[in-house]
Amino acid sequence: MSHPKKLKELAATAICGNDITSSCLYVSALTILYAGQYAWISLLMVAGVLFLFRKIYGEVVGALPLNGGAYNVLLNTTSKSNASVAACLTILSYMATAVISASEAMHYLHSMLSAINVTVATIVLLTIFLLLTIMGISESASVAIFIFVTHLATMLLLIVAGIWFVATHGLDVATINFKMPVKGSIAAALFLGFSTAMLGISGFESSANFVEEQKQGVFPKTLKNMWIAVSVINPTMALIAIMVLPLAEVGQHQEALLSHIGHTAGGSWLATVISIDAVLVLSGAVLTSYVGVSGLIKRMTLDRVLPQFLLKETKRGSSPRILIIFYLLCLSVLFISEGDLGILAGVYTISFLAVMVYFGYGNFLLKIKRARLPRPEYAPSFVVAIAVFAVIIAIYGNIKLHSDYLVFFLQYFVPAILIIYLFLRRNQIIQYLLIVANSFFDSLQRVALISRFHLKKTLRKLSGQEFVYFTKGDDISVLNKVMIYVSQNEITRKLKIVTVVNEEQEVSEQFIRDFEVLDRAYPEIKIEFIQKKGQFGPEMIQQISKEWGIPVNFMFISSPSNRFTHRVEDLGGVRLII
């Protein structure tokens, strides 16, 4: 199978940038509604929080440059069940993003072509991007680049038109707006504006979910580029709106504020250009959802959180089964919500902000549990604390503004996390079903026999998967932690503990005695100690994987130190558990 091309800076930035930069189409109006003439300050506050998260993401993904985002860091620092909660939140966020963006794009198109049915057009758009991502990430990146560059050019055109309007018409509108009283105090207005404006950074987490598809060194550049774009575009758009339009008009034209600004500042032609751009960039946000969720679910499937049949790939490296399931989930959300953007926004707001909190939490765990792990940059603990606190405030503010958002979110989150939990505990569930089969079918011997046969066959297949832990001659306390982790997080009855030594080295007698104690302490897991001659590294890992038929994702190591000669990403997906 040919390896797909790695993404360069522009392509990677475009894929996640379309999502985050499309926020200016709705977040400026929403922020002005709550913060009035001070909306641009709230948006600058959000840009400041995002600057802190640049460091947080840079440290986490730099230390563990594997797909999965918050799921990946929690998987390598805590339990698989905790990581799965973060993954579930991320998937919900992507589902809501895809449906909201597709629906909003088609609403803009409907404003230009009234004959178009919004629901049908939304389904068509979701289908087009499903087919595009199945074709491969390199092909979809070309479309993303076109959309991204077009959007930035259009926003620049609107900014220039706004400046020209103010230069020729004076500051009368701005003066009236800045003299308008705000609801409550200025501090309250800024708080509510900030909480709402945090939606303007949705998409920032996407780059971490397909980092393995990016060339080395590209990921931190995507963070910088997204931060610059959001810091410039969103506050500037809010400020131009305040200087061009009376505040009362903002609420009247909330759904297409930028088009109305374009019509006021440059005429109907500019309004049309902005509407076309809105259709394109919101469609690009749909593409971001497909690419991000594909990388995340593939990683979860490799870790046996989800069924293995999802892993089948095309020659271009895409995972069509993952993409089709995500597509069907998006359609179900569209039909269940009946396209109600309020319901979708409730799911989207809380899930996205919760993912940001989880990423900060993962950063703390990385500092505590993986302190020896090399990383290209470091986010000071007080910076992480401030960033996480700011997002928690934003969650509180959004729930205070829209208490029904929490109800909508739980309606989607609870069933989703229950499904993930069932997959994680399927070993125990099958054992319970065996007991049921034995109890209820005693009088139906044939049914009982068939039921037990199939359940035992499934159980053997699940628990028959072997795992590998590479040891450097760890003492029994470390090996015991390994056994606890494996027994609590993996479905297996077989573990190979492997040490790689050179020709002169020998394993100590104390280690052999410790191993024998461990073997007696965990009778439910067959432990095998193997000594390999050679040099530990990517080549040895791949050799062992091929020789024993054990995927690299089922191999574990303890956290390496700065003296380790290889990067974690070069090991092919080996997990850190100690």
Secondary structure, DSSP 4 states (H G I P E B T S, - for coil): -PPPPPB-HHHHHHHHHHHHHTTHHHHHHHHHHHHGGGHHHHHHHHHHHHHHHHHHHHHHHHHS-STTTHHHHHHTTS-HHHHHHHHHHHHHHHHHHHHHHHHHHHHHHHHH-TTS-HHHHHHHHHHHHHHHHHH-HHHHHHHHHHHHHHHHHHHHHHHHHHHHHHHHH-SHHHHHHHHSPPSS-HHHHHHHHHHHHGGGGTTTTHHHHTGGGBPTTHHHHHHHHHHHHHHHHHHHHHHHHHHHS-HHHHHHTGGGHHHHHHHHHH-HHHHHHHHHHHHHHHHHHHHHHHHHHHHHHHHHHHTTSS-GGGG---TTS--HHHHHHHHHHHHHHHHHHTT-HHHHHHHHHHHHHHHHHHHHHHHHHHHHH-TTS--S----HHHHHHHHHHHHHHHHHHHHH-HHHHHHHHHHHHHHHHHHHHHHTHHHHHHHHHHHHHHHTTT-HHHHHHHHHHHHHHHHHHHT-EEEEE-SS--HHHHHHHHHHHHHH---SEEEEEEEE-TT----HHHHHHHHHHHHH-TTSEEEEEEEES--SHHHHHHHHHHHT--GGGEEEPPP-TT-SS-GGGGTSPEE--
